[in-house]
Amino acid sequence: MTTVDIDTFDVVNPATGEVIAELPNTGTTEWFEALEKADHAKADWVALAPRKRSEILYEIFQQLMADADEIAEIIHSETGKAVAEAKGEVAYGAEYFRWFAEEAVRFPGRFNQAPNGNGHIAVTRAPVGVVLAITPWNFPIAMATRKIAPALAAGCTILVKPASETPLTMIKVGEVIASVFEKHNIDQGVVAILPTVRDAELSAQLMADSRLAKITFTGSTRVGKILVRQSADNLLRSSMELGGNAAFVIDEAADLEAAVEGAMQAKLRNTGQVCIAANRFLVHESIADEFTTKLSAAMEAATIGPVISAAQRNRIAQLVDEAVADGAQVIIGGEVPAGEGFFYPATVLRDVPAQSRILHEEIFGPVATITTFATLEEGVAQANATEFGLAAYGFSENVRAAQYLAQHLEAGMVGINRGAISDPAAPFGGIGQSGFGREGGTEGIEEYLSVRYIALP
């Protein structure tokens, strides 16, 4: 992505490097107009019966699925993602509207007599208010809908700042939402899409306004920390889905065929540009050679799409080059190919030294690092030797080993004998430097609700 001038910016196809769209670069005027409209619209939106909000969300789900082919083509063009994978993302992203349509009528609460007998305790929930959602480029629909859908279900209004690399998908989703709102005479200020390359300015200005109640962000830990600091001045509610460094632990009792299949799911989805992608493969020394051979063959045979930008490709290449200089062995890949677009090949590195930067940073690309361990306890200790805690994976056919992995891998999400773990019905989020808050599941709507205690006679 390159800035054309102060008023517009380009969207680039990473498979070709060609400009596919030039968009208006929204600024302070548009941001505060959207905030004003969202603040004005929130009273009517929250006043709708939960069942009505539920029906509207379900209708948005249906329309997104009806437009799935068109949306998938947009995702394909601005991310380089294969069309089939893009269609899968549309289905996954749309599902959040169906899931939270069901949750909209199931707000948690309780009513009970006070223990001392002098009255009753009622606990209810209320929407927090206007939300700012800042979303990433790797899943341009799914990372946004899992914020928009629960916010709307809770009765909040929301401003969405899509990634400047991939704004076209979100613009289309905004059009779908607007069309459904129009049919039901819903104020269009309930949802606003704000494409811009002025990310830092937008967040700083809007978060300083007392009308904003919450910030939700998916992206790097570095940026997340900045946003958390900014949120402190107005004590904004915040949820942060940040970086990861997922370990994939393979016990000696693992089914190797299943482990390789799971590894492919956990490593190569979206060319490895996934926050829960397996970064570090930790393999029992007795099966490391066989696993390396099988994984390398599977990755070499896979179709690899582009990464999002030249800068990202160059960063991946630098991480690999540094690991090799440290003493890692290249099994496959490891060199930037010639030709157009931002491609990096499927790469497997064996025996990566513990100090190598590639083991401590999120790769966000099609590179698998393999190291070994002698005991499962040692492998889990290596897996937990990171400041991040978003996701982890463990494979073993031994029940006790599988239980040990499930209990001792330190992450917000743990997959046991599974490489694909994302599910709208499950809480998505991490611990440590991977952030806080949850998206999806019955827990996801709580991020957009405040607790109210009512003392009754």
KOLLUMLO-511168 format. One record per residue (C-alpha): residue in one letter; x, y, z; residue number from 0. Coordinates in steps of 0.25 Angstrom, whole numbers, m for minus. Layout:
BEGIN
{A, {X, Y, Z}, NUM} ...
//
This chain:
BEGIN
{M, {0, 0, 0}, 0} {T, {5, 14, m4}, 1} {T, {m1, 27, m1}, 2} {V, {m5, 35, m14}, 3} {D, {m7, 48, m7}, 4} {I, {m13, 54, 6}, 5} {D, {m27, 51, 1}, 6} {T, {m26, 37, m4}, 7} {F, {m19, 24, m3}, 8} {D, {m16, 12, m11}, 9} {V, {m20, m3, m9}, 10} {V, {m11, m13, m15}, 11} {N, {m12, m27, m20}, 12} {P, {m1, m34, m13}, 13} {A, {0, m45, m23}, 14} {T, {3, m35, m34}, 15} {G, {7, m22, m27}, 16} {E, {m3, m15, m36}, 17} {V, {m12, m4, m30}, 18} {I, {m27, m9, m30}, 19} {A, {m34, 3, m24}, 20} {E, {m32, 17, m19}, 21} {L, {m40, 21, m7}, 22} {P, {m43, 34, 0}, 23} {N, {m34, 35, 12}, 24} {T, {m44, 39, 23}, 25} {G, {m40, 49, 34}, 26} {T, {m44, 57, 46}, 27} {T, {m57, 62, 40}, 28} {E, {m62, 49, 36}, 29} {W, {m58, 42, 49}, 30} {F, {m65, 52, 58}, 31} {E, {m77, 52, 49}, 32} {A, {m78, 37, 50}, 33} {L, {m76, 38, 65}, 34} {E, {m87, 48, 66}, 35} {K, {m96, 39, 58}, 36} {A, {m93, 27, 66}, 37} {D, {m95, 34, 79}, 38} {H, {m109, 39, 74}, 39} {A, {m113, 26, 69}, 40} {K, {m110, 18, 81}, 41} {A, {m123, 21, 89}, 42} {D, {m132, 16, 78}, 43} {W, {m123, 4, 75}, 44} {V, {m123, m1, 90}, 45} {A, {m138, 2, 91}, 46} {L, {m141, m9, 81}, 47} {A, {m146, m22, 86}, 48} {P, {m134, m32, 87}, 49} {R, {m142, m41, 78}, 50} {K, {m143, m30, 67}, 51} {R, {m128, m28, 68}, 52} {S, {m126, m43, 67}, 53} {E, {m135, m43, 55}, 54} {I, {m127, m32, 48}, 55} {L, {m113, m39, 51}, 56} {Y, {m119, m52, 45}, 57} {E, {m123, m45, 33}, 58} {I, {m109, m39, 32}, 59} {F, {m103, m53, 33}, 60} {Q, {m113, m58, 22}, 61} {Q, {m109, m46, 12}, 62} {L, {m94, m48, 15}, 63} {M, {m96, m63, 11}, 64} {A, {m104, m59, m2}, 65} {D, {m93, m49, m6}, 66} {A, {m82, m59, m2}, 67} {D, {m76, m61, m16}, 68} {E, {m75, m46, m18}, 69} {I, {m68, m44, m4}, 70} {A, {m59, m55, m6}, 71} {E, {m54, m49, m19}, 72} {I, {m51, m36, m12}, 73} {I, {m43, m43, m1}, 74} {H, {m36, m51, m12}, 75} {S, {m32, m38, m19}, 76} {E, {m27, m30, m7}, 77} {T, {m21, m41, 1}, 78} {G, {m16, m51, m10}, 79} {K, {m24, m62, m2}, 80} {A, {m28, m73, m11}, 81} {V, {m43, m72, m15}, 82} {A, {m47, m85, m8}, 83} {E, {m40, m80, 5}, 84} {A, {m47, m67, 4}, 85} {K, {m60, m73, 3}, 86} {G, {m57, m81, 15}, 87} {E, {m54, m68, 22}, 88} {V, {m67, m62, 18}, 89} {A, {m75, m73, 24}, 90} {Y, {m67, m72, 36}, 91} {G, {m68, m57, 37}, 92} {A, {m83, m58, 34}, 93} {E, {m85, m68, 45}, 94} {Y, {m82, m58, 56}, 95} {F, {m95, m51, 52}, 96} {R, {m103, m64, 53}, 97} {W, {m97, m67, 66}, 98} {F, {m99, m54, 73}, 99} {A, {m113, m53, 67}, 100} {E, {m115, m64, 76}, 101} {E, {m108, m58, 88}, 102} {A, {m115, m45, 87}, 103} {V, {m127, m51, 94}, 104} {R, {m119, m58, 105}, 105} {F, {m113, m47, 113}, 106} {P, {m107, m53, 126}, 107} {G, {m113, m48, 139}, 108} {R, {m118, m53, 152}, 109} {F, {m128, m50, 163}, 110} {N, {m127, m56, 178}, 111} {Q, {m130, m53, 192}, 112} {A, {m119, m46, 200}, 113} {P, {m112, m55, 209}, 114} {N, {m116, m47, 221}, 115} {G, {m130, m47, 217}, 116} {N, {m132, m32, 217}, 117} {G, {m135, m31, 202}, 118} {H, {m132, m36, 188}, 119} {I, {m121, m35, 178}, 120} {A, {m124, m33, 163}, 121} {V, {m112, m33, 154}, 122} {T, {m114, m29, 139}, 123} {R, {m106, m24, 127}, 124} {A, {m106, m12, 119}, 125} {P, {m99, m8, 106}, 126} {V, {m86, 0, 109}, 127} {G, {m89, 10, 98}, 128} {V, {m81, 14, 86}, 129} {V, {m70, 5, 81}, 130} {L, {m57, 7, 73}, 131} {A, {m52, m6, 66}, 132} {I, {m39, m6, 59}, 133} {T, {m37, m18, 51}, 134} {P, {m25, m25, 43}, 135} {W, {m23, m29, 29}, 136} {N, {m21, m44, 30}, 137} {F, {m36, m47, 31}, 138} {P, {m43, m35, 26}, 139} {I, {m57, m40, 29}, 140} {A, {m55, m49, 40}, 141} {M, {m47, m41, 49}, 142} {A, {m57, m30, 48}, 143} {T, {m70, m38, 49}, 144} {R, {m66, m44, 62}, 145} {K, {m66, m30, 68}, 146} {I, {m78, m24, 60}, 147} {A, {m87, m35, 63}, 148} {P, {m86, m36, 78}, 149} {A, {m86, m21, 79}, 150} {L, {m99, m20, 71}, 151} {A, {m105, m31, 79}, 152} {A, {m102, m24, 92}, 153} {G, {m108, m11, 88}, 154} {C, {m96, m4, 85}, 155} {T, {m93, 5, 73}, 156} {I, {m79, 3, 66}, 157} {L, {m69, 10, 58}, 158} {V, {m60, 1, 50}, 159} {K, {m46, 5, 45}, 160} {P, {m42, m6, 35}, 161} {A, {m27, m9, 31}, 162} {S, {m23, 1, 20}, 163} {E, {m17, m11, 13}, 164} {T, {m30, m18, 12}, 165} {P, {m42, m8, 13}, 166} {L, {m50, m12, 1}, 167} {T, {m56, m25, 8}, 168} {M, {m61, m16, 20}, 169} {I, {m67, m6, 11}, 170} {K, {m75, m17, 4}, 171} {V, {m79, m22, 18}, 172} {G, {m83, m8, 22}, 173} {E, {m92, m8, 10}, 174} {V, {m99, m21, 13}, 175} {I, {m102, m16, 27}, 176} {A, {m107, m3, 22}, 177} {S, {m116, m10, 13}, 178} {V, {m122, m18, 24}, 179} {F, {m123, m6, 33}, 180} {E, {m131, 2, 22}, 181} {K, {m141, m9, 21}, 182} {H, {m144, m8, 36}, 183} {N, {m143, 7, 37}, 184} {I, {m131, 6, 46}, 185} {D, {m122, 18, 47}, 186} {Q, {m110, 17, 39}, 187} {G, {m101, 23, 49}, 188} {V, {m101, 10, 57}, 189} {V, {m90, 5, 49}, 190} {A, {m79, 13, 42}, 191} {I, {m67, 9, 33}, 192} {L, {m55, 18, 33}, 193} {P, {m44, 14, 23}, 194} {T, {m31, 22, 26}, 195} {V, {m16, 22, 26}, 196} {R, {m16, 31, 38}, 197} {D, {m18, 20, 48}, 198} {A, {m10, 26, 60}, 199} {E, {m18, 40, 58}, 200} {L, {m31, 33, 58}, 201} {S, {m29, 25, 70}, 202} {A, {m23, 36, 78}, 203} {Q, {m34, 46, 74}, 204} {L, {m46, 37, 76}, 205} {M, {m41, 31, 89}, 206} {A, {m40, 45, 95}, 207} {D, {m55, 48, 93}, 208} {S, {m63, 44, 105}, 209} {R, {m74, 39, 96}, 210} {L, {m66, 27, 92}, 211} {A, {m68, 16, 102}, 212} {K, {m60, 4, 97}, 213} {I, {m48, 1, 89}, 214} {T, {m46, m13, 83}, 215} {F, {m33, m16, 75}, 216} {T, {m27, m28, 67}, 217} {G, {m13, m26, 63}, 218} {S, {2, m25, 69}, 219} {T, {5, m25, 83}, 220} {R, {13, m12, 81}, 221} {V, {1, m5, 76}, 222} {G, {m8, m11, 86}, 223} {K, {0, m6, 97}, 224} {I, {m1, 8, 91}, 225} {L, {m16, 7, 91}, 226} {V, {m17, 2, 105}, 227} {R, {m9, 14, 110}, 228} {Q, {m18, 24, 102}, 229} {S, {m30, 17, 107}, 230} {A, {m26, 20, 122}, 231} {D, {m29, 35, 121}, 232} {N, {m44, 32, 119}, 233} {L, {m44, 19, 126}, 234} {L, {m50, 12, 113}, 235} {R, {m54, m2, 113}, 236} {S, {m43, m9, 105}, 237} {S, {m41, m23, 99}, 238} {M, {m28, m26, 92}, 239} {E, {m25, m38, 83}, 240} {L, {m10, m37, 81}, 241} {G, {2, m45, 76}, 242} {G, {5, m59, 77}, 243} {N, {16, m69, 77}, 244} {A, {9, m82, 77}, 245} {A, {16, m95, 80}, 246} {F, {12, m109, 74}, 247} {V, {17, m120, 83}, 248} {I, {17, m134, 77}, 249} {D, {19, m145, 87}, 250} {E, {26, m158, 84}, 251} {A, {12, m165, 85}, 252} {A, {6, m156, 74}, 253} {D, {m1, m161, 62}, 254} {L, {9, m155, 52}, 255} {E, {0, m154, 40}, 256} {A, {m10, m147, 49}, 257} {A, {1, m138, 54}, 258} {V, {5, m134, 40}, 259} {E, {m9, m131, 36}, 260} {G, {m11, m123, 48}, 261} {A, {2, m116, 46}, 262} {M, {m2, m112, 32}, 263} {Q, {m15, m106, 37}, 264} {A, {m8, m99, 48}, 265} {K, {3, m94, 39}, 266} {L, {m1, m91, 25}, 267} {R, {m15, m85, 27}, 268} {N, {m15, m71, 20}, 269} {T, {0, m74, 16}, 270} {G, {4, m74, 31}, 271} {Q, {m2, m60, 33}, 272} {V, {m10, m64, 45}, 273} {C, {m9, m60, 60}, 274} {I, {m11, m74, 65}, 275} {A, {m2, m80, 54}, 276} {A, {8, m90, 59}, 277} {N, {22, m83, 60}, 278} {R, {30, m94, 67}, 279} {F, {29, m109, 65}, 280} {L, {34, m116, 77}, 281} {V, {36, m131, 74}, 282} {H, {41, m143, 82}, 283} {E, {55, m146, 78}, 284} {S, {51, m161, 75}, 285} {I, {41, m156, 63}, 286} {A, {47, m143, 59}, 287} {D, {54, m148, 47}, 288} {E, {41, m155, 42}, 289} {F, {32, m143, 45}, 290} {T, {42, m133, 38}, 291} {T, {42, m142, 25}, 292} {K, {27, m143, 25}, 293} {L, {24, m128, 28}, 294} {S, {34, m123, 18}, 295} {A, {28, m132, 7}, 296} {A, {14, m127, 11}, 297} {M, {18, m112, 11}, 298} {E, {26, m114, m2}, 299} {A, {14, m119, m9}, 300} {A, {5, m108, m4}, 301} {T, {1, m96, m12}, 302} {I, {6, m84, m5}, 303} {G, {0, m70, m7}, 304} {P, {6, m57, m5}, 305} {V, {9, m50, 8}, 306} {I, {2, m36, 9}, 307} {S, {13, m27, 5}, 308} {A, {28, m26, 1}, 309} {A, {31, m21, 15}, 310} {Q, {25, m34, 21}, 311} {R, {32, m43, 11}, 312} {N, {46, m36, 14}, 313} {R, {43, m37, 29}, 314} {I, {41, m52, 28}, 315} {A, {53, m54, 19}, 316} {Q, {62, m46, 30}, 317} {L, {57, m55, 41}, 318} {V, {60, m68, 33}, 319} {D, {74, m62, 29}, 320} {E, {77, m59, 43}, 321} {A, {73, m73, 48}, 322} {V, {82, m79, 37}, 323} {A, {94, m70, 41}, 324} {D, {91, m75, 56}, 325} {G, {93, m90, 51}, 326} {A, {79, m94, 47}, 327} {Q, {78, m104, 35}, 328} {V, {69, m101, 23}, 329} {I, {61, m113, 19}, 330} {I, {53, m107, 9}, 331} {G, {51, m92, 4}, 332} {G, {58, m81, 10}, 333} {E, {60, m72, m2}, 334} {V, {51, m61, m8}, 335} {P, {47, m65, m22}, 336} {A, {48, m56, m34}, 337} {G, {36, m50, m41}, 338} {E, {24, m41, m38}, 339} {G, {16, m41, m25}, 340} {F, {20, m42, m10}, 341} {F, {23, m57, m9}, 342} {Y, {32, m65, 0}, 343} {P, {33, m80, m1}, 344} {A, {29, m91, 9}, 345} {T, {41, m92, 18}, 346} {V, {45, m103, 28}, 347} {L, {57, m100, 38}, 348} {R, {62, m111, 46}, 349} {D, {70, m110, 59}, 350} {V, {68, m95, 61}, 351} {P, {77, m90, 73}, 352} {A, {69, m85, 85}, 353} {Q, {74, m71, 84}, 354} {S, {70, m69, 69}, 355} {R, {60, m57, 68}, 356} {I, {51, m66, 59}, 357} {L, {47, m74, 72}, 358} {H, {43, m62, 80}, 359} {E, {35, m53, 70}, 360} {E, {23, m56, 62}, 361} {I, {27, m60, 48}, 362} {F, {14, m58, 41}, 363} {G, {18, m66, 29}, 364} {P, {20, m80, 23}, 365} {V, {32, m83, 31}, 366} {A, {32, m95, 41}, 367} {T, {43, m96, 51}, 368} {I, {46, m110, 57}, 369} {T, {54, m113, 70}, 370} {T, {54, m125, 79}, 371} {F, {52, m130, 93}, 372} {A, {55, m142, 101}, 373} {T, {43, m142, 111}, 374} {L, {29, m137, 110}, 375} {E, {32, m128, 122}, 376} {E, {44, m122, 115}, 377} {G, {35, m120, 102}, 378} {V, {24, m113, 110}, 379} {A, {35, m104, 117}, 380} {Q, {40, m100, 104}, 381} {A, {26, m97, 98}, 382} {N, {23, m88, 110}, 383} {A, {37, m81, 109}, 384} {T, {30, m69, 103}, 385} {E, {24, m56, 107}, 386} {F, {12, m59, 98}, 387} {G, {0, m68, 101}, 388} {L, {m10, m67, 90}, 389} {A, {m11, m82, 85}, 390} {A, {m3, m95, 87}, 391} {Y, {m5, m109, 81}, 392} {G, {m2, m123, 86}, 393} {F, {m2, m136, 79}, 394} {S, {m2, m150, 86}, 395} {E, {m10, m163, 86}, 396} {N, {m6, m165, 100}, 397} {V, {m17, m161, 109}, 398} {R, {m8, m157, 120}, 399} {A, {1, m149, 111}, 400} {A, {m11, m142, 105}, 401} {Q, {m16, m138, 118}, 402} {Y, {m3, m133, 122}, 403} {L, {m2, m124, 110}, 404} {A, {m16, m119, 112}, 405} {Q, {m13, m115, 126}, 406} {H, {1, m110, 125}, 407} {L, {2, m102, 112}, 408} {E, {0, m88, 116}, 409} {A, {m9, m81, 106}, 410} {G, {m23, m75, 105}, 411} {M, {m26, m86, 94}, 412} {V, {m21, m100, 94}, 413} {G, {m23, m110, 83}, 414} {I, {m21, m125, 86}, 415} {N, {m20, m134, 74}, 416} {R, {m26, m122, 66}, 417} {G, {m19, m112, 57}, 418} {A, {m31, m104, 54}, 419} {I, {m37, m98, 67}, 420} {S, {m45, m85, 63}, 421} {D, {m60, m86, 65}, 422} {P, {m70, m75, 66}, 423} {A, {m76, m82, 78}, 424} {A, {m63, m83, 86}, 425} {P, {m56, m71, 93}, 426} {F, {m44, m66, 85}, 427} {G, {m33, m59, 93}, 428} {G, {m20, m60, 100}, 429} {I, {m12, m57, 112}, 430} {G, {1, m50, 115}, 431} {Q, {6, m41, 104}, 432} {S, {m5, m47, 95}, 433} {G, {m15, m38, 101}, 434} {F, {m28, m39, 109}, 435} {G, {m43, m40, 106}, 436} {R, {m50, m51, 98}, 437} {E, {m57, m51, 85}, 438} {G, {m68, m62, 81}, 439} {G, {m75, m72, 90}, 440} {T, {m84, m68, 101}, 441} {E, {m73, m60, 107}, 442} {G, {m72, m51, 94}, 443} {I, {m84, m42, 97}, 444} {E, {m79, m39, 111}, 445} {E, {m68, m30, 105}, 446} {Y, {m79, m20, 101}, 447} {L, {m88, m21, 113}, 448} {S, {m87, m14, 127}, 449} {V, {m92, m21, 140}, 450} {R, {m103, m14, 147}, 451} {Y, {m107, m17, 162}, 452} {I, {m121, m14, 166}, 453} {A, {m124, m14, 181}, 454} {L, {m139, m18, 183}, 455} {P, {m147, m20, 196}, 456} 
//
